[in-house]
């Protein structure tokens, strides 16, 4: 039987446009410790045996009579996907982020497996960055995880889990011909005749514009998106997306956010969103935007939630869980930082109670580096809502509070990268790791050319909350 994409996975291929690529990713910065391109290439080649999907590409069925199928890439070349780059001296963050923005803007090659990994040397002199791009149709949080989870270990120099066949030992199945694809499609259509019409319709229209659509986000549990939500307030964050991107990463101390939580209440997650509310407020004011005290920016906040029969996270991943999209109004018009935090704490508590949200402690127990896969699921949840319902995507996921390694190189920082929707000019991924909190800002180059200003206001918003007694 054909290994057919799910309806949700196929939808990310149907809605993708040249200016709106549907890949997620990360920017991981490590101390070199002998980590070079050859070692990364060998590490990835060894570990691909654990993720067969990364050696398959998507084959479309003629006439869209059925959903596309996964097909082994018999000519798979790992060196095509793992690429080498370098920064000129001094290898600053600004230079790295400019390169990342250009890499993010390029769609993935659909004639090959839908992922890329760039080994960027010369970061801050002797560091190296691993920049990943993985299509949303590939990372579903159940059968397939993100590249960061594949590469990073709890101990240096690999370990017991560093086995697996090398790339040369792998042999893919023969590519199915046109007749075989059509015969499989006819067989499947006999089991579900209505699906043929649905497949043709889905391939011809934008699925993401249907706000009431029921989407299977993860683990076989469906989430219903309410269609009666009032439209989001209009502003500079809702703009047609161009072909260019800008990227910025911001680092903070987890201890600072915990101090704010202890002083003013709420959770660390609430503090993250209060920080973003303060940052967006200052950024809007820097642009001369008029802000009444009641002004808000609506954030789409994906929450990991337990299914009705689920106790918690599986020891091997996100198999029994889902990510639901919820909408939270950030009070950017409120001038007092603590009142902003209190407003967000109340709003988030209501969402958590309604959705049985998974606690940060449970999420952090997922094996491997969970935030990479969690942000992929968050991007899927965001795709289920109409762009008229929210202004910005902000996804926060806790990570391990101990060092991780790629080979012998220690991971120092990691910035998530979430994709933009057609009319969304900013997406923010947040991840905590080993005492740090890392904000990844992916923006449209025309609408958010001043993204360094927004990045700077994040640090200012943290200091503002730290310095306020009430």
N, C-alpha and C positions, 0 to 999 in steps of 0.2 A: 504494500500500500504506500501511496505517496506520503511523504513527510510534509504535510500541508501547514502553512502558517495559520495561526488563529485569526479570527476576524479582527481583533484588536491589533495584532502585530502587522497584519496586512494594511490596516488603516494608516499606519505611520508612513508606509511607502506611497499610498495613494495621495495623501495630503502634502507630501514633500514637494517643494518647489526649489528652483535654483537659488533663490534668495532666502529661503527658509529651510535650511538643512535640519534634519531630525535626528541629530546625534547628540549624545551626552558625553561628558568626559571629566578629566581632572588634570591638574598641574601639580605633580609631586616633585619636591626639591630635596635632594639628598646630598650628603657629603660623599665625595667620590670613592674613597677607599677601594681603589682598583675597579670601580664600576665604570666600564666603558661600553662602547657600542657592541663589541664582539661578545662581551659577557651577558649583556641584556638579550641579545639575539639568541644566544645559546640557552639562557634561562627560559625565555618564552617558548622556544622550540621544544624543550623538554616537557614543559607543563601543558602544552596544547592537547596532549592525550586526555587530560581531564575535562576538556571542553571541546568536544567534537564540532559543535556548532561554529566555532571560530575557524573551521576549515571548510565551511559550506557557504555557498552563495545563493541568491534568490533567483529562481527561474519562473518567469511569468507564463501563465497558460494562455495560448492563443485565444483571442476573443474574450478574455476574462470570464470564461465559462466556469471557472472555479478559482479559488484563492491560489496565490503563488505557492510554490513548493521549495523546500530546502534541498539543495543538490550538492553532493561532494565536489569540491574543486580538485579535479584530478591533476591539475597543473599547479597546485598550491605552492606558493613561494613565500616563505616566512620573511625573507629579506625585503619583499615588496611592502609588507605591512609594518615591519619594524624599520624605521628610517633614522638617518643620522643628520644632525644639524649642529650648529655652534654659534655662540654669540661673540661679537668682537669685544675686546677689552673696553671697559672693565667688567662687562657681563652683569649689568645692573638689573634690578627688578623691572624697571621701565622698559629696558630692551627686551627682556624675556616676555613681558606682557604684550608688547607690540607684536612679537613673533607669534605668540599664542593666538592673538586676535586674527591674524592672517590665516593661521592654520584652521581656526574654527570656522572661518567663512567658507571654506571649500567643502562642497558636498563629497561624500564618499563615493568611490567607484562601484557602481552596481553590478559590474561584470565580475567582481571579486567578493570574497567575504567582507562584510561591512564593518571593518574596524581598522584603525591605524594606531601606531605607537611611535612617537618621536623621541629619540634620545638627544637631548640638547646639552652639549658640553659648554664649558666656559662660564657657567653661572656663578657670579660673584667670585670669579677667579678659578677656584678648583672644584666647584660644585657641578652637579649634573641635574637636569630636570627631565622627568618622564611625562610627556604630554600625551594623553590618551583621547581617542575619539571612537565611540561605539554607537552604532545606530540603535534607535529605540526599538526597532523590530527584533533586535538580537538579544537585548538584555531584558529579561522578563522577571528576574528575581526568583524564579523557581528552577527551571532547567539550566539557565545560563546566568552567570554573574558577571560583574564588571572585571576589566583587566587588572585593576588595582588589587582586587581580592586574589587574583591568580598569582601575582608577582610577589606580594609582600608577605614576610614571615615574622613570627615572634622572636626568632633567634637569628643571629648573623650567619652568613655562609650557608644559606639554605637549610638543610636538615633532613629529617626522615621523609618529609613530603616532597623532596626534590627529584623524585624519580620520574618515570614515564618514558614512553618511546620518543625517539628523536624524530625530526621532521622527515628525514630520508626513509625511515622505516614505515611510514604511513603510506597506504595506497587507497585512493578514493574509488568509489563505485563509478561505473560508466555513466556518462551524462545521458539522461533520458531524451529520446527524440521527440519530435513534434507529435507523431502518432501516439506514442506512449502517454504523453501529457494529456492529449485529447481523450484517449480511452479511459485514463484514470479519472478525468473530469466527468465523463459520462457516467462512470460507475458511481462516483460520489453523488452526482445529481439524481440518480435513481433512488438513492437513500433519502435525499432531501430536495425535491423538485423546486421548491421555492427559493433555494439558495442560488440557483443560476441567475435569476432575475436580480436578487440582492447583490450578487458579486458584480454584475455589470453596472448596476446603479452606483454601488459604492466606489467603483473604479472611476466613475465619471463625475463625481461630485465631491465637495469638501466635507468630509465627515466631521471635522472639528467644529463646524458651524451649527451642528444639531445639539442644542443645549439639553434636551430631554433624553438623550441617548443613554442607554444602560451599558456600561463598560465593565468588562471583566479585567480589573486592574491587576490582581495578583492572587494566586492560590485558589482559583476557582470560585471566588466569592464576588458576586456582582454588587456594584454600588450605583445607586440611582441619583442622577444629578437633577436637582429641582430646577424647573424652568420658570418659576414665578419669582425669581429674585430680581429686585430692582436693578436697573443698570448702574454700573460703577460711575463715580464722578469723572468728568473729562479733565484731561491735563496732558502735560508733555510726555507722560509715560506711555500713552496710547497713540502711537504713530505708525504709519506704514513702514515696514521693515525693508531696508535697502540690502544691497549685497555685501556691505562692509560690516565689520564688527570692531568693538573696542573691549578690552578686558582689563580688569584691575583686581589685585588681591590685597586683602587687608588682614593683618595678624593682630590678635589680642590675647590677653592672658585670661585663662579660665578662672583663675583666682579672683580677678577683678569683678567678673560677672557674678561669682558666688558671693563676694562681699556686698555687692548691690542687692542681691536677692536676700541676704540675711538682714540687711538694713531696712529694706522697703517691702519685703514680702514677695510672693509669687514664686515662680520657678525660674531656673536658668533659661529655659525656652522663652518664658515671658520677657525676661531681660533682653534676650536677643532681639525680639520684635520691638521692644521699647527703644532699643538702640537704633534699629532701622527706622522707626518712626521719627526719632530725633534727627537722624542723618538726612532723611528725605525732607524734613521740615527745613533744615538749614540749606540744603541744596536748592529747594524751590525758592526760598528767599533770595539766594544768591543769583537766581535767574530773574528776579523781579516779579515773581508770580504773586498775585494777591492772595492772602490767606486769612479767611475769617476764622474765628475761634472754633467754629464747628466743622471746619474743613477736614476731610479725611482722604486717605489713599487706601483703596481696597486691595488687600493682599490675598492671593490664593495661597493657602497654607496647607500643604498635604500632611495628613496625620496618619501614622501607622496605627491600625486598629485591629483588635482581635475579632475573628469570626465567632459566631454563636457557639461553636463546638471547640473553640481553640483555647487552650490554657495559656499559652505564651509562645515565644519564638522557638522554633525547632532548633535542635542542636546543630543542624547542618545548613540552616539558612532561613529563608523567609517563606517556607512552604505552606504554613498554616495561617498566613496573615495577609492583610491587604492594606493599601494606602488609599485613603479617601480624601477628596478635595473639599476643603471648607474655606469659607470667606470670612476674613477678619478686617474690620475697618480700623486702620491706624490713625489715631487722632493727631495729624500733623499740624492742625490749627491750634492745639493746646500749647501754650508757651511754657508750662511748668513740667519739667521732666518726670517728676514723681507721679503727677496726675496722669500723664501719658501711660506710665507703667501700670498704675492701678486700673485704668480703663482696659488695657490689654489683658491684664491678669483676670479680670472679670469675664471678658469676652472669651478668652481661651478656656477658662474653667467650664463655661457653658458648653463649648464644643467638645471638650474632653468627656464630660458627663454624658452627652448625647451619643458619642461615638465609641465609647469604651476604648479610648486611646491607650496605646501601649506606653508604659512608663519608660523613661530614658534608661533606667537600670536594665530593663528587659532587652531593649534594643542593643545596648552595649555588650550583651552576652552573646550576640550572634557571632559565630566563628568567622575568622578572617576580618577584613576591613569592611565592615557593614555599610558605612556611609556611602561608598561608591555605588553600591547596588540600591540603597535606599533613595539616593538622588535620582537614579534612573527610574525607579518606580514613581517618584514624585513628578518627574517630567511627564510620565504617562497619565497621572491623575490630572495634571494641568491641561493636557490635551483634550480632556473630556468636557471642558467648559467653553462656552462662547467667550470670545475676547471682550465683548461688551460688558461682561459681568465682573471683571477685575482689572486692576491697573498693573500689578506686578506679581510675579511668582517669588515667594521666599520659602525655601525649604531648609530646615535645620535638622541635622541628624548627629547624635552623639557617636563618638568613636572610642577606640581603646585608649586608656590612659597609661599606656606603657609603650616603649619604643618599638618600632617595626623596622624591618630591614629588607632591602633588595640585594641579595648576595651578602656582602659584608658592609654595604653602604647603609648608613642609618637614615631613615626618613626624618627630615627636619620639619617640613611644612607640606600641607596639601590643600589646594584650593579646588573646590568643586566647580564644574562648568555645566550649567543647565541651558537648554536651547531656548531660543525665542520663538514665540508664535507670530502669526502673520502681522498682527497689529499691536504687539507687545514689545516695547523698546528696551526692557530691562528684565533680567532674571537673576536672582540671587541665591546661590547655594552656600550653606554654612555647615561646617563640620568641626567638631572638637577632636583633639588628638594630643595625648601626652602633655597635658597641661596648657595647651594652646587652643584658641578658637580662630578659625580661618574662614573669611568671607571671600567668595568668588563672585565677582560682578561681571556678567556678560551683557553687553549693551550693543545697540545699533549705532553704527559709526556716524550717521547723519544726525540722528535724534539725540544721542548722548555723547557727543564729542568731548564734553566736559566731565567724563566719568572719573578722572583723577580728583576733581573737586568733590564728587560724591564719596569717593573712597576716603578722602581726608575728613569728611564730616562724620564718618563712622567712629574714628578714633576720638573726635571731639565729643560725640554723643556719649561715649563711654566715660570720658573724663567729667562730663557734665553730671551724669548720674552718680558717679563716685563722689563728687564734690558737693552734692546736695544733701543736707541733713534731713530735710523734709520735702 
